[in-house]
Amino acid sequence: MSTVRCTMAQALVRYLCNQFTIIDGRKEMLFPGVFAIFGHGNVTCLSEALEAVKDTLPTWRGQNEQSMALAAIGFAKAKRRRQVMVATSSIGPGALNMVTAAGVAHSNRLPVLLLSGDTFVNRRPDPVMQQVEHFGDPSINVNDAFRAVTRYWDRITHPEQIISSLPQAVAVLLDPADCGPAFIALPQDVQEMAWDYPEAFFKPTVHAIARPRADKDRLAQALEILKSAKRPLIISGGGVRYSGAEEVLGAFATEHGIPVAETIAGKGAFTHHHPAHIGPIGIVGSTSANALAAEADIILAIGTRLMDFTTGSWTCFAPDAKFVSINAARFDATKHQALAVIGDARETVAELAASLKGWKSDVTWTNHGKSEFAKWNAALDSYQRPTNEPIPTYAQVVGIVSSHAGERDYLIAAAGGLPGEVMKNWRVKTPNTFDCEFGFSCMGYEIAAGWGAAMADPTRVPIVMVGDGTYMMMNSDIYSTVLTGHKIIVIVCDNGGYAVINRLQNGKGGASFNNLIKDCRVKQPFAVDFAKHAESMGALVRKVESLADLGAAMDWALGTDRTTVLTIVSDAFTWTPGDAWWDVGVPQVSAREGVLEASKGQLDGRKKQRVGV
């Protein structure tokens, strides 16, 4: 057997360089790049291996371990899980900074390969700098924290182990059912060890993402249920986008007259004005989709995990409505006693379409969806209409940014008040141009993900919308994008703090406390000059003084040659209305009358929940 002698770190990098995938008929690297912050545990061995292949496998320097891993996740989402970025950190605080990002990838079923330095297997120099010691179990260190937020976890304690570990990690990263983050801990002394690796381990390998077919008996049951439907509704989730099922599902829905509502992860599979589309569903959804959800007798849920924001904490649907769930993941398909049809979204919908020819929903139901959606669009027009108010609402800001964005420009949002506002007010012009990370609702995802999305497709501009709270939490990748030449546009809506959480606090009877800057324990409230701050990181900036100037500022930003930041003061108290209920904890004992009233309302709301079905 022919062998190649190299260190474990060199072998790992060589393996990554020889993994490929097919995208639109072209052979591409499965791992097109590495985000890295080098330090104790990865700077001497892994960085040496990466430097040797820097022209084949580019390494990008991050500013923060969490944000560089978030950039890798934003890249994966923009690529619809067809390519995977790597993020590597030192041991200790560097590794722990990536745990939050791993949670984002895990919740959203997105692939990222995380490589962290680790302590010495031989334990001779223990305790090393940045080592957290567990007195009763010396095998535990900070890297064990990743076990809770990864789909695959391993620690390499012998150089030969990567021969079995790396293929398993790749399999998880590409599995449509188990897709999520893979983590591998790399002890320092094992990274340096030389080993005679089989040449076959490094042979170029082209991977194809599997498309599992559904069980024929389950398909037959699903067909019978669909044929019995009087008022069917499709819920299109993120799995539709990752499967590339947009066109197949759109044709299926149109041919059979079934209205389509979208989840947060699923928004963008359909253009806003697609004939079957009736808007987003749930807590940050539309009145149109929620109205039909309440009346539907059969719900065909495709590629969705049915989180509480989609289901209104399970109050959006009639008590006797039946669910048919198509999902590559058995865990997601089996929820709430749905008929679980386990399979790839595109292939399963295509098989349903082939067997459902001739059947069509009642035209009255189809037209009901169109009528409700027309009402919703009229409502959006009214929310977005400019006024003479000195401080614009989020709806007005989103409306102008959306109208000036190019056909293929890519919207990114994640946390705070903007997810609800872009879900409702952003009108998608081209499929797969919308990314709202709300599976984990991670503050700080937005700007980092913009960097990753700009890498993923340089032919379109990522438009990142953030509130001032999120900007303060993580903004350093503005500097990264300027350094590396990956242009993004950042819209900072300054509403004086964590305004949407203040809204929830007030809405459940609580006093405004520790959310808006003016309600915090501070010496004197003052606003940050976000434009000057972004300018100091190399961005072009414009402080927009009024809603009337925002359109011109957007046109200017689209024509600049680098990352551009626009800031605008926004209303902290006016939000686009929603009509879905959300289950949250409210104190049953309080000195505040408003809290007691809210608690009673919460208990009344829970009476409408579907429990387990």
C-alpha positions in Angstrom: 0.0 0.0 0.0 1.4 3.4 -1.0 1.6 5.9 1.8 2.3 9.5 2.4 4.2 10.6 5.6 2.9 13.9 7.0 1.7 15.3 10.2 -1.9 14.9 11.3 -2.6 18.6 10.7 -1.1 18.3 7.2 -3.1 15.2 6.4 -6.3 16.8 7.6 -5.8 19.8 5.3 -4.7 17.7 2.4 -8.0 15.7 2.8 -10.1 18.8 2.8 -8.4 20.0 -0.4 -9.4 16.8 -2.2 -13.2 16.9 -1.5 -15.4 18.2 -4.3 -19.0 18.7 -5.1 -21.1 19.5 -8.2 -22.9 22.8 -8.4 -24.9 23.6 -11.5 -22.9 21.1 -13.5 -19.5 22.4 -12.3 -17.0 20.6 -10.1 -16.3 22.9 -7.1 -14.4 22.4 -3.9 -16.6 21.2 -1.1 -14.6 23.2 1.4 -13.8 26.5 -0.5 -12.1 28.3 2.4 -11.2 28.6 6.1 -12.0 31.3 8.5 -9.2 31.4 11.1 -8.0 33.1 14.2 -4.8 31.5 15.2 -3.6 31.2 18.7 -2.5 28.7 21.3 -3.4 25.3 20.0 -3.7 25.9 16.2 -1.0 28.4 15.2 2.0 26.2 15.0 0.7 23.0 13.3 -2.6 23.7 11.7 -1.6 27.1 10.4 1.6 25.7 9.0 -0.5 23.2 7.0 -2.9 25.8 5.8 -0.2 28.2 4.8 1.2 25.6 2.4 -2.1 25.4 0.5 -3.2 29.0 0.8 -3.7 29.3 -3.0 -5.8 26.2 -3.1 -7.7 26.5 0.2 -7.8 30.2 1.1 -7.6 31.2 4.7 -9.5 34.3 5.8 -8.6 36.1 9.1 -11.5 36.8 11.4 -11.9 39.5 14.0 -13.9 37.3 16.5 -14.3 33.6 16.6 -18.0 33.7 16.9 -18.5 36.1 14.0 -16.1 34.2 11.7 -18.1 31.0 12.3 -21.3 32.9 11.7 -19.8 34.1 8.4 -19.2 30.5 7.5 -22.9 29.7 8.3 -24.1 32.7 6.3 -22.0 31.4 3.4 -23.6 27.9 3.7 -27.1 29.3 3.7 -26.4 31.5 0.7 -25.0 28.4 -1.0 -28.1 26.4 0.1 -25.9 23.9 1.8 -24.0 22.9 -1.3 -20.6 24.0 0.0 -19.1 24.1 3.5 -16.7 26.6 5.1 -14.3 25.7 7.9 -13.7 27.8 11.0 -10.7 27.2 13.3 -9.8 28.6 16.6 -7.3 28.2 19.5 -8.3 26.3 22.5 -10.0 27.9 25.5 -11.8 31.2 25.0 -11.3 31.0 21.2 -13.1 27.7 21.0 -15.9 28.8 23.4 -16.6 31.8 21.3 -17.7 29.5 18.5 -20.2 27.6 20.7 -22.9 30.2 20.0 -22.3 29.9 16.3 -22.5 26.1 16.5 -26.0 26.6 18.1 -27.0 28.8 15.2 -25.9 26.1 12.7 -27.5 23.3 14.7 -30.9 25.0 15.1 -31.0 26.0 11.4 -29.7 22.6 10.1 -26.7 24.3 8.4 -23.3 22.8 7.7 -20.0 24.2 9.1 -16.8 22.4 10.0 -15.4 23.6 13.3 -11.8 22.8 14.1 -10.4 23.8 17.5 -7.1 23.3 19.2 -7.1 21.1 22.3 -4.9 20.2 25.3 -2.1 17.6 25.2 -3.1 14.0 25.0 0.0 13.0 26.9 -0.9 15.5 29.7 2.8 16.1 30.4 2.6 19.9 30.5 -0.8 20.0 32.2 -2.4 22.4 33.1 -1.6 24.4 30.0 -2.6 28.0 29.4 -6.3 28.3 28.7 -7.0 24.9 30.1 -10.1 24.5 32.2 -9.6 21.6 34.7 -12.3 19.2 35.9 -11.1 17.7 39.1 -13.1 14.5 38.8 -12.7 14.0 35.1 -9.4 15.2 33.5 -10.6 14.1 30.0 -13.0 17.0 30.0 -12.1 20.5 28.7 -13.9 23.4 27.1 -14.3 21.6 23.8 -16.8 19.3 25.4 -19.2 22.2 25.4 -19.7 21.6 21.7 -21.4 18.3 22.3 -24.7 19.9 23.0 -24.7 22.0 19.8 -23.2 19.8 17.1 -24.3 16.9 15.0 -20.9 15.3 14.9 -18.2 15.6 17.7 -14.8 14.0 17.9 -11.5 14.5 19.6 -8.5 13.1 17.7 -6.2 11.3 20.2 -4.1 9.5 17.6 -3.1 10.7 14.1 -4.6 7.6 12.4 -8.1 8.5 13.7 -8.8 11.2 11.1 -8.9 8.4 8.5 -12.3 7.3 10.0 -13.4 10.6 11.5 -13.2 13.0 8.5 -15.4 11.0 6.2 -18.0 10.7 9.0 -17.9 14.5 9.5 -18.4 15.1 5.8 -21.3 12.6 5.7 -23.1 14.6 8.4 -22.4 17.9 6.7 -24.0 16.7 3.5 -26.8 14.6 5.0 -30.1 16.4 4.2 -31.7 14.8 7.4 -28.8 15.2 9.9 -27.2 18.3 8.4 -25.6 20.6 11.0 -22.2 21.6 12.4 -19.4 19.1 12.8 -16.8 19.7 15.4 -13.3 18.1 15.7 -10.9 18.8 18.5 -7.2 18.7 17.6 -4.9 18.1 20.5 -1.6 20.0 20.1 0.7 17.0 20.4 -1.3 14.9 18.0 -1.4 17.7 15.4 2.4 17.6 15.2 2.7 13.8 15.0 3.9 12.3 11.7 2.1 9.2 10.3 2.2 7.1 7.2 -1.2 7.8 5.6 -2.6 5.7 2.8 -2.5 7.6 -0.5 -6.0 6.4 -1.1 -7.2 8.5 1.8 -6.3 11.6 -0.2 -7.8 10.6 -3.6 -10.0 13.3 -5.1 -13.6 12.6 -4.1 -16.7 14.1 -5.7 -19.7 14.1 -3.3 -23.4 14.2 -4.3 -26.0 15.2 -1.8 -28.5 12.4 -1.4 -32.2 12.7 -2.3 -33.9 10.0 -0.2 -37.2 8.9 -1.7 -40.3 8.5 0.4 -41.9 5.2 1.3 -44.6 4.3 -1.3 -47.1 3.3 1.3 -46.7 6.7 3.1 -47.0 8.5 -0.2 -50.3 6.6 -0.9 -51.6 7.6 2.5 -50.6 11.2 1.9 -52.4 11.2 -1.5 -55.7 9.9 0.1 -55.5 12.6 2.7 -54.9 15.3 0.2 -57.7 14.1 -2.1 -60.1 14.3 0.9 -59.1 18.0 1.5 -61.7 20.7 1.2 -59.4 23.5 2.3 -55.8 22.4 1.9 -52.8 24.6 2.8 -49.1 24.2 2.1 -46.5 25.4 4.6 -43.2 25.8 2.7 -40.1 25.6 5.0 -36.4 26.0 4.6 -36.1 22.4 3.4 -37.8 23.5 0.2 -35.0 25.9 -0.5 -32.2 23.5 0.4 -33.8 20.8 -1.8 -34.1 23.1 -4.7 -37.9 22.3 -4.8 -39.1 25.8 -5.5 -40.2 25.3 -9.1 -41.7 21.9 -8.5 -43.6 23.0 -5.5 -44.8 26.2 -7.2 -46.1 24.3 -10.2 -47.7 21.7 -7.9 -49.5 24.3 -5.8 -50.6 26.3 -8.9 -51.9 23.3 -10.8 -53.9 22.0 -7.8 -55.0 25.3 -6.5 -53.4 25.0 -3.1 -52.4 28.2 -1.3 -48.8 28.4 -0.1 -47.7 30.0 3.2 -44.0 30.4 4.0 -42.0 29.9 7.3 -39.2 32.2 8.3 -36.5 29.9 6.9 -38.7 29.2 3.9 -39.4 32.8 2.9 -37.7 33.4 -0.4 -38.6 30.1 -2.1 -41.4 32.0 -3.8 -41.4 35.5 -5.1 -43.9 37.8 -3.4 -46.3 37.8 -6.3 -46.2 34.1 -7.2 -49.8 33.0 -8.0 -49.9 30.4 -5.2 -48.1 32.6 -2.5 -50.3 34.0 0.3 -47.6 35.3 2.6 -45.6 34.3 5.7 -47.4 32.4 8.4 -47.3 32.6 12.2 -46.3 35.1 14.8 -44.3 37.3 12.4 -46.6 36.3 9.6 -49.3 37.8 7.5 -53.0 38.1 8.2 -53.6 36.3 4.9 -51.7 33.2 5.7 -52.9 33.1 9.3 -56.5 33.4 8.2 -56.2 30.4 5.9 -54.3 28.4 8.5 -57.2 28.8 10.9 -59.7 27.5 8.3 -57.5 24.8 6.6 -58.6 21.1 7.1 -55.4 19.6 5.7 -51.9 21.1 6.1 -49.1 19.9 3.9 -46.0 20.9 5.8 -42.9 20.6 3.6 -39.3 21.0 4.9 -40.3 22.7 8.2 -39.6 21.9 11.8 -42.8 23.7 12.8 -41.3 26.0 15.4 -43.5 28.1 17.7 -43.2 31.2 15.5 -44.6 29.2 12.6 -47.5 27.6 14.5 -48.4 30.5 16.8 -47.4 28.2 19.7 -49.9 25.7 18.1 -52.8 28.0 18.1 -52.8 28.9 14.3 -54.8 25.8 13.2 -58.2 24.3 13.8 -58.3 21.6 16.4 -59.3 18.9 13.9 -56.9 19.9 11.1 -54.7 17.1 9.9 -51.0 17.4 9.1 -49.0 15.7 6.4 -45.3 16.4 6.9 -42.8 15.9 4.2 -39.2 16.1 5.5 -35.9 14.5 5.0 -35.5 14.3 8.8 -37.6 11.8 10.6 -37.5 13.8 13.8 -39.1 16.8 12.1 -41.6 14.8 10.0 -43.0 13.0 13.0 -44.0 15.9 15.1 -47.6 16.4 16.4 -48.9 13.2 15.1 -48.5 14.2 11.5 -48.4 11.6 8.7 -44.7 11.5 8.4 -43.5 11.2 4.7 -39.8 11.0 5.1 -38.0 12.0 1.9 -36.4 14.8 -0.2 -38.8 17.7 -0.7 -38.3 18.0 -4.5 -38.6 14.3 -5.3 -41.5 13.7 -2.9 -43.5 16.7 -4.3 -42.8 15.5 -7.8 -44.1 12.0 -7.0 -47.2 13.5 -5.4 -47.8 15.6 -8.5 -47.5 12.6 -10.8 -50.2 10.8 -8.8 -52.5 13.7 -8.1 -53.3 14.7 -11.7 -56.9 15.7 -12.2 -57.5 16.6 -8.6 -57.9 20.3 -7.8 -58.9 22.3 -4.7 -62.2 24.1 -4.8 -61.8 27.3 -6.7 -63.6 29.1 -3.9 -60.9 28.2 -1.5 -58.1 29.2 -3.9 -59.8 32.5 -4.5 -60.2 33.0 -0.8 -56.4 32.8 -0.5 -55.9 35.4 -3.3 -58.5 37.7 -1.7 -56.9 37.6 1.7 -53.4 38.2 0.2 -54.7 41.2 -1.7 -56.0 42.6 1.6 -52.6 41.9 3.1 -50.8 43.7 0.3 -53.1 46.7 0.7 -52.3 46.7 4.4 -48.5 46.6 3.7 -48.9 49.6 1.3 -50.6 51.5 4.2 -47.9 50.6 6.7 -45.1 51.6 4.3 -46.6 54.8 3.1 -44.4 57.8 3.9 -45.8 60.3 6.4 -44.6 63.6 7.8 -43.6 62.0 11.1 -40.0 63.0 12.0 -39.0 59.4 13.0 -39.9 56.6 10.5 -41.2 53.2 11.4 -39.4 50.0 10.6 -42.2 49.2 8.0 -41.4 52.4 6.2 -37.7 51.9 6.3 -38.0 48.2 5.1 -40.4 49.3 2.4 -38.0 51.8 0.9 -35.0 49.6 1.1 -36.9 46.7 -0.5 -38.2 48.9 -3.3 -34.7 50.2 -4.1 -32.9 46.8 -3.8 -31.9 45.1 -7.1 -33.7 42.0 -8.3 -31.0 39.7 -7.0 -29.8 41.6 -4.0 -29.8 39.4 -0.8 -31.5 40.6 2.4 -30.1 39.4 5.7 -31.7 39.9 9.2 -31.7 37.9 12.4 -32.7 39.3 15.8 -34.6 42.1 17.5 -37.6 43.8 15.8 -36.3 43.4 12.2 -37.2 39.7 11.7 -40.9 40.5 12.1 -40.7 43.6 10.0 -38.8 42.1 7.1 -40.9 38.9 7.2 -44.0 41.0 6.7 -42.7 44.0 4.7 -40.0 42.7 2.4 -41.4 41.7 -1.0 -39.1 39.0 -2.5 -38.3 39.7 -6.2 -36.2 36.7 -7.0 -36.2 33.3 -5.3 -33.5 32.6 -2.7 -32.6 36.3 -2.0 -33.8 36.3 1.6 -32.1 35.1 4.8 -33.7 35.7 8.2 -31.9 33.7 10.8 -34.6 33.1 13.4 -34.1 29.5 14.3 -31.7 30.7 17.0 -32.4 34.4 16.6 -28.7 35.2 17.1 -27.8 38.8 17.6 -24.6 39.4 15.7 -25.4 36.9 12.9 -26.3 39.6 10.4 -23.1 41.5 9.5 -20.9 38.3 9.8 -23.4 36.5 7.6 -23.3 39.3 5.1 -19.5 38.8 4.8 -20.1 35.0 4.2 -22.9 35.7 1.7 -20.8 38.2 -0.3 -18.1 35.5 -0.6 -20.7 32.9 -1.7 -21.9 35.0 -4.6 -20.0 38.2 -5.6 -22.5 38.9 -8.4 -25.1 40.2 -5.9 -25.1 42.6 -2.9 -26.0 41.4 0.6 -28.2 44.0 2.2 -27.9 43.6 6.0 -30.5 45.2 8.2 -29.7 45.5 11.9 -30.9 47.5 15.0 -28.6 49.5 17.1 -28.5 46.8 19.8 -27.3 44.1 17.4 -24.8 46.5 15.8 -23.3 47.1 19.3 -23.1 43.4 20.0 -21.1 42.4 16.9 -19.9 44.8 14.1 -16.3 44.0 13.5 -16.8 42.2 10.2 -17.6 45.5 8.6 -13.8 45.8 8.8 -13.4 42.3 7.5 -15.5 43.0 4.4 -13.5 46.2 3.6 -10.2 44.4 4.1 -11.1 41.5 1.9 -13.1 43.4 -0.7 -16.5 41.7 -0.1 -19.0 44.5 -0.4 -22.1 44.6 1.7 -24.7 47.3 2.5 -25.6 47.7 6.2 -28.7 49.6 7.3 -28.6 50.5 11.0 -32.0 51.3 12.4 -31.3 53.2 15.7 -34.2 53.0 18.0 -32.4 53.5 21.3 -31.8 50.1 22.6 -33.5 46.6 22.6 -36.8 48.0 21.5 -38.7 44.9 20.5 -37.9 43.2 23.8 -39.1 46.4 25.5 -42.3 45.9 23.5 -42.7 42.4 24.8 -41.9 43.5 28.3 -44.6 46.2 28.2 -47.1 44.0 26.3 -47.1 41.5 29.2 -47.6 44.2 31.8 -44.0 44.9 32.8 -42.4 48.3 33.3 -39.8 49.4 30.7 -36.6 48.2 32.4 -33.0 47.7 31.2 -33.9 47.5 27.5 -34.1 51.0 26.0 -31.0 53.0 26.9 -33.1 55.6 28.6 -34.5 52.9 31.0 -31.1 51.5 32.0 -28.9 52.3 35.0 -26.7 54.9 33.2 -25.1 58.2 34.2 -26.6 60.0 31.1 -28.2 58.3 28.0 -26.6 59.2 24.7 -26.7 57.9 21.2 -23.7 56.3 19.4 -22.7 57.8 16.1 -22.8 54.6 14.1 -21.8 56.3 10.9 -18.5 57.6 12.4 -17.9 54.2 14.0 -18.4 52.3 10.7 -16.3 54.9 8.8 -13.4 54.2 11.2 -13.5 50.6 10.0 -13.1 51.7 6.3 -16.8 51.7 5.3 -18.4 54.4 3.2 -21.2 55.9 5.3 -24.2 58.2 5.2 -26.3 59.3 8.1 -29.8 59.5 6.7 -31.7 62.3 8.4 -35.2 61.5 7.1 -37.3 58.9 5.3 -37.3 61.1 2.3 -33.5 60.8 1.9 -33.4 57.0 2.4 -34.2 56.1 -1.2 -31.4 58.3 -2.6 -29.0 57.0 0.0 -29.9 53.4 -1.1 -29.3 54.2 -4.8 -25.9 55.7 -3.8 -25.0 52.7 -1.6 -25.7 50.3 -4.4 -23.2 52.1 -6.7 -20.3 52.3 -4.2 -17.1 50.3 -4.5 -17.0 48.9 -1.0 -19.0 48.1 2.1 -21.4 51.0 2.8 -23.3 51.8 6.0 -26.5 53.8 6.2 -27.8 54.9 9.6 -31.3 56.2 10.4 -33.1 56.9 13.6 -36.2 54.7 13.8 -39.4 54.5 15.9 -39.1 52.2 18.9 -42.8 51.9 19.5 -44.6 51.4 16.2 -44.6 47.9 14.7 -46.3 46.2 11.8 -49.4 44.5 13.4 -49.6 40.7 13.7 -52.5 38.5 14.8 -50.9 35.2 15.9 -50.6 34.3 19.6 -47.3 33.5 21.3 -46.8 31.4 24.4 -44.4 33.1 26.9 -44.1 32.9 30.6 -45.9 35.6 32.5 -45.8 35.9 36.4 -49.0 34.6 38.0 -48.2 36.7 41.1 -47.2 40.3 40.8 -47.7 43.7 42.4 -48.4 45.1 38.9 -52.0 45.0 37.8 -50.9 44.9 34.1 -48.9 41.7 34.7 -51.8 40.0 36.4 -54.1 40.9 33.4 -51.4 39.6 31.0 -51.1 36.4 33.0 -54.8 35.8 32.8 -54.7 36.5 29.0 -51.8 34.0 28.7 -53.7 31.3 30.5 -56.8 31.9 28.2 -54.6 31.7 25.2 -53.3 28.3 26.2 -56.8 26.9 26.1 -56.6 27.3 22.3 -53.4 25.3 21.9 -53.3 22.0 20.1 -51.6 19.7 22.7 -49.4 17.1 21.0 -51.6 17.0 17.8 
